[in-house]
Amino acid sequence: MQLKKYLCFLLFCICAFTAQAKDYRASLFGIYSDGVTLNTRSIQYAIDYIHQNGGGRLVFFVGRYLTGSIHLKSNVTLHLEEGAVLVGSLNPWDYDRKVWTSLIFAQDQKNIAITGQGSIDGRGRYIARNIVDMIHKGLIKDQFRFDRPEAECRPVLVYFRNCEDVKIHEVTMQNSSSWVQIYDQCKTVEIDRITVDSKAYWNNDGIDIVDCDGVSVTNSFIDSDDDGICLKSHDASKVCKNIVIRNCTVRSSANGIKFGTASYGGFSNVKISNVKIYDTYRSAVTLAAVDGGFVENVQVDSVQAYNTGNAIFLRIGERVKGKKGRMENIHISNIYVEVPATKPDAGYEYEGPTEDMPRNISPAGIAGMPDALIENVTLKNIEIRYPGGGNPMFAGVRLTDLDKVPEKPEFYPEFSMFDELPAWGLYVRHARNIKVEGLTLSCEKKDYRAAVVLDDVHGANFKAVKISKPDKRDWIYSHKSTGVVTK
């Protein structure tokens, strides 16, 4: 019996020692925290060593660790203690490119993670400036549209492709020169309690989830110069599916949460709940199927948006001739939005583009195509507060001329794409089976437009609608529509 106890104690000690041995201090590998020494090769050696020896955590303590591109391997965690900063090099030649240019790569790996209360700083505006310099010198070939390098040419902070069992916990990601983090065709990704603070350059999407299966984004704060949380489908044979976004706060100079713009495959089984969005230039929520792909089985619940340019925008388009999208089974409930009279992101360093001014405030929108209707949409307990004050001198299309509203199937999908619309609250076009229960629309000042306009809508049921406005115009106008019921 004594021998058995001794063996059990010995086994416990060995297990405890083994678990402890799986943490490796960065300094063990000659990785310096002075912010000056370029540690790329040392960090990569450490990752390779840990990977080859059964896996573990590479732990960075307080300090600034300068590096170029590194490649994470299976069973390895980068753990950044509070006060530890992984700092991106300012030399463009210190970065690798594999589809995207990135600071941290992983491809075809399993069980990888970035954790801890430290941060990753891409120093985006400075590395982008140096890339521009190289383009001007002819050393980097780039389309250089809009006087900026293409997004793929500028380093993102994280690019993981075809990886499985990924965890991103607690870390702060800041100052990317392009999209902040991309998870491309990955399975089982858990993003929790992270902070994104990236307003350093153009195209600073906070989180991009591309053709992934099984992703959760929870308890996180996103402040970005482009779309906050963005689902994309780059591959027509893939689907971005089984996604959960919950308990997050988002600010964006574009859209708070967006599906697309790239929508070649599809989006399926997505749940968004308990999200706060503020100071956001475009829509709180945008769902787009404009490249031949589909959007189906989406639930959006409990979203609050303040000082946001638009509430909800659903769009089917045809950016590639002959490839129309599909959208169906969308359930949006318990939404509160305040739309301001002024530009919501005014004053931010890289704010959204200024639309043709002056213009009237755009309504929430559901816009399909004549031969590709958006189907089976439920809006329940929705409240949107508008500033009102629509000026008829800016009017583009009258209610009697709704056929003149342009289709623009090939255009970039955004709420203002149709220019002036004859509705101030909700505009639905080319749709079927729309159910609205508990809709409250209000505007502070008189608006010459109707609150709700339906155009080519078949099967629309409105129940418990409250319209607060300063005039006595009928709240709904229907054109070329059938089966419209109001209670």
N, C-alpha and C positions, 0 to 999 in steps of 0.2 A: 504493500500500500504506500509506504514511504517513497519507494522507488517510482511508483506511478505518479505521485504528487510532484516529485522532483523532475520527472520527464515533462510533465504538463507545464511546470514553471519554466523549464528550459525552452520548451516550444514557444511559450508566450514571449519570452525575452527575445528569441530569434525573430519572431513575427514583428515585435515592436521595433527591433533594430532595423529589420528590412523596410518597414513602413517609413521609419525616420530616414533611412538611407536614400529614399526616393526623392527627397528634397535636395537640390544641388544649388549652392550659392553661386551667383554669377561670377564672383571674384575668383572662384576656384579655377575658372577657365581663362583667367587673365582679361576679364571684361572690366573695363574702367568706367567709373561713374563721374568723370570730370567734365563731361559735355564737350570735350575737345578731341579725345582719342576716337578714331573711327574703329568701331568694334565689330563690323560686319562678319569678318572671318571667324573671330572668336565666338560670337554668338552662334554662328552656324555650326561650328565645331561642337559646341556644347549641346545643341539640339540633336545633332547626329549621334553624339556619344550617348546621350540619355535614351534616344530611340533604340540604339543597338544594345543597350544594357537593360532592357525590360521596361523602360518608360519611367516617368516621374515629372517633377516640377523643376523648372529652371527659375530660381527665385531672385528677383531684383530688389535690392533694398534702396534706401533714400539716395538719390543722385540722378544725374542726367546721363543717359546711355546713348551715345551717338551711333547711328547705324544706317547702312543702306539696306537693300532688299535681303530678307532672310526667308527661309522656307521651313515651315513647321512640319514635323513628321508625326506619324502615328504614335499614340500613347504619350505625347509630350504636352505639358502645360507651360505656358509662359505666365508666371505669377508676378505681378507688380505690386509690391507693398506700397502702402501710403507714402507718398513723397518720391516714389520712383517714377521716372519719366523716360520712356523710350522715344528718342528724338530722331526725326528723319533728317538725313543728310541734305545739304543744299546743292550738292553736285549731281546734275542729271545722270552722269555716267555711273553713279553708284546704285542705280536701280535696274532691275530686270523687267522684261516685258513678256508676259505670257497671256495674250489677248489684251489684258490690261497691264498697266504699269502699277506696281504696288510695293509698299513697304514690307508687309507680311503676306507671304503666299502660303497656300496649302492646296495640293491637288492629289486626288485619289488617296486620301489619308483617312484614318479612323481614330476616334477617341482623342480628339485634340481640344485644347481650351486656351482661352486667355482670361485670366482672373485677377482679382485683387483690386485695391482701392487706389492704385497708381494710374498713370495716364500715358496715352500715346499721342505725341504732338508731331504732326506732319509739316509744320511751318509752311503752310500752303502758299501764301502769297509770295514768299521769297523763292521757293523752288520753282513756282510758276514763272516768276520774273526771269530766272536763270534759263528756263526752257525757252522762253520767248527770245532771249538773247541768242541762244544757240540756233534758233530758227532763222533769225535775221542774218546770222553769219553763214547760213547754208549748211550747218553741221547736222541739223535735225530736219528731216523732210516732214511737213505737216500741212494740212489744208489751211490751217490758220484762219478759220471762219470767224467773223465778228471780232477780229483782232485778238483772238485767244487760241492757244493750242487746243487740239481735240481732246475730249475728256479722257480717252484711252491713253493719251501720251503723258498725261500728268499723273503722278503717283496717288493712288488711293491708299488708305491706311491698311485695309484688310481685303484680300481677294481669295476666297476659298471656293474651289470648284470640285464637284463630284466627291465631296467628303461626307462622312457619316459620323454621327454622335459628336456633335460640336457644341461646346459650351462657351458662352461669352458672358461673364458675370462681373458686375460691379465697376468695371474699368470706365475711365473717361477717355473718349476719343475726340480730338480737337484739331482744328486748323488743317484739314485736308486740302490738297490743291485740286481735287476732283470729287467724285462720289466718296463718301467716307468709308463704307464697308459694303462688300458685295458677297452674297452667298448664292452661288450659281450651281444649280442641279445638285444640291446637297440634300441629305436625308437626316431627319432628327436633329434639328438645330434649336438650342435653348438660349435665348438672349434675355437676361434678367438683371434689373437694377443697374443698367448702364446709363451713362450721361454722354450725350453727343453735343458738343459746342463747336460748330464748324461754320464760320461765316468769313472764311479767309479768301475765297476766290469763287469763281462761277461753278455751277453744276455741283454744289455741295449737298447732294442727297444725303439724308441722315442714315437711312438703312435701306439697302436694295436687296430684295428677296426675289431671285430669278429662277423660275422653273424648279422650285424646291418642293419636297414632300415632307410635311411634318415640322413646322416651324412655330415657335412661340416667342412673342416679344411682349414682355411683361414688366410692369413697375419701373419704367424707364422714362427719361427726360431727353427730348430731342429738340435742339435749336439749330436750324440749318438754313442755308441760303437757297436751297432748292427743296424739292418734295421731302417731307419729313420722314414718312415710312412709305416706301414705294414697292409694290409688287409688280414684277415684269415677267414677260414670257418672250424670250429671244428665239426659241426653237419651236417651229411649227409642229414638231412631233412630241413636245413635252407639255406638261401641265403644272402650274403652280397651285398646289392643293394642300388641304388640311393645315390651314394657317390660323393661328390664334393671336390676336393683338388685344391686350387687356391692361388696364390700369396704367396708362401712359399719358404724358403731357407733351404736346407738340407745338412748336412755333416754326413757321416756314415762310420764305419769300415766294413760295409757289403754293402747292397743295399740302394740306395736313396729312391725309392718307390718300394714296392714289393707286389705282390699278392701271398699268401702262406707263408711259405711252406705248412702249413696245408690247404688242399683244398678238404675237404670231401663233402661239399655241392656245393656252387657256388658263382660266382661274376657276377653281372649284372648291367648295366647302371651306369658306372663310368666315371666321367669327371675329367681330370687332366689338369690344364693349368697354364701357367706363373710361372713355378717353376725353381729355380736355385739350382744346385747340385754341390758340390765341394769336393775335397780331399776324395773321396769315393772309397773304396777298390774294391767293386764288380761292379754291373751294375747300371747305372743311373735309369733304369726302368726294372723290372723283372715281367713278368706275368707267373704264373705257375699253371698248373692243373695236379697234380701228384698223387692225392689220390682218384680218381674217380669222382671228381666234375667238374664243367665247368667254363669257362670264356667267357662272351659274351657281346657285345655292350659296348666297351670301347673306349673312345676318349682321346688321349694324344696330347696336343697342346702347343707349345711355351715352350719348356724345353731347358735350357742351362746347360751344365755340363762341368766342368773344372777339370783337374787332376783326372780323373775318370777311373777306370780299364776297364770298358766296357760300351758300349752305351745302347744297347737294347738286352734283352734275353727273348724269348718266348718259353715255354716248356710244352709239354704234356709228362707225365710219367705214371708209373704203380707201385707205391711203394707197393701196396697191390695186390697180384696176382688176376687177373680177374677184377680189377677195373681200367679201363682206363679213362683218362680225356677227355674233349672236349673243344676246343677253336675256336671261330669264331667271325667275325664282329669286327675286331680291326682296328682302324684308328689312325695312328700316324703321326703328321705333325709338321713342323716348329721346327725341333730339331737341335741343334748345340752341338757337343761333341768334347772335346780334350782328347785323350787317351795318357798318358805318357809312356815313356820307363821304368820308375822305379815304385816302389810300392807306390800307391797314398797316403796311410795313414801311411807311415813310420814315426816313431817317436812318435806316439800317445801311451799312456800308455797301452791301451788294443787294439792293432791293429789287423787287420784280420790275419788269419793264412798264413804262408809262403808256397806258392805252391812249388811243386817239381821244383827245379831250376837246371840248367838254362832252360828256356822255352821261346817260342815265344809268342808275343802278340796275344790274341784271337780276332776273328772278332765279330761283332754283329751277333746274332744268332736267327733263327726261327727253332725250332727242334721239330717236332711231332714224331709219331711212325708209323711203316709200316701200321698198321691197325687202326690208329687214327690220321688222318691228321689235321693239323692246317689250317683253311679255312677262306677265305675272309679277308685278311690283306691288308691294304693300307698304304704305306709309301710315304709321300709327303713332299717335301722340307726338306730333311735330309742332313746334312753335318757332316761328322765325319773325324777328323784329327788324323792320326796315326803316330807313330814315325818311322815305317818301320824297316828295318834292320833285317828282318827275316833270321835266320841262318839255311841252309839246313841240317847241322849236327844234328839239334834237330828234324828233320822231323819225324813225326809218320806215316803218310799215304800220299802216292803220289796220284796225280789226277787220275792215271790209276787204283788205288786200293781203290776207295771210299767205296766199300762194306766192307772194313776192319775197317771203323770207327765204334767203338762200339756203341751199342744202349743204354745200361745202363738204362733200364726203372725203375729199383728199386733204383737208386742213388739219392742222394740229388741234387736238381736242381740248378746249378750255371754255369756261362758262360764257365768255364774252365773244366767242367766235362768230355769232350770228349778228353782231353789231346791235342795233336798237331793236328791242322786242316789245310787243304791245301788252306785256304783262309785267306787273311789278312783284308778284308773289311767287307764282308757280307757272311754268310753261311746259306743256306736255305735247309732244309731236311724234307721230308715227309709233303708236304704242297700242298694246292690247291687254285687257284684263288688269286694270289699275284699281287698286282698292285703297281708299283714304279714309281713315277713321281717327277723329280727334286731331284736326288741323287748325292751328291758330296762326293767323297772319295779321300783322299790324304795321302801320306806317305812321310816323310822327307827323308828317306834313302831307298835304293833299297831293295826290298823284293822279295824273290824267288817265292812266292806263287801268285796265281791268286787273283784279287781283289774280285770277286764274284763267288761263287760256288753254283750250284743248284744240288740237289740230290733227285730224286723221287719227283719232283715238277711238277704239272699239271695245266697249265694255269698261265703263268707268263708274265706280260706286263711291260717292262722297257721303260720309256720315259724321255728324257732330263737328261741323265746320264753323269756326268763328272768325269773322273778318272785321277787324277794327280799322276804320279809315274815316277821314274827314268828309267824304262826299257820299252820295246815295246811289252811285252807279251799281248795276248788277255785279255781283262778285265773280261770276263765272261766264265765260263766253266760249261757245262750242262751234267748231267749223269742220264740216265734212266728217263728223263723228257719229257713232251709233251706240246705243245702249248706255247712255249717260244718265245716271240716277243720283239725285241729290236728296238728302233727308235732313 
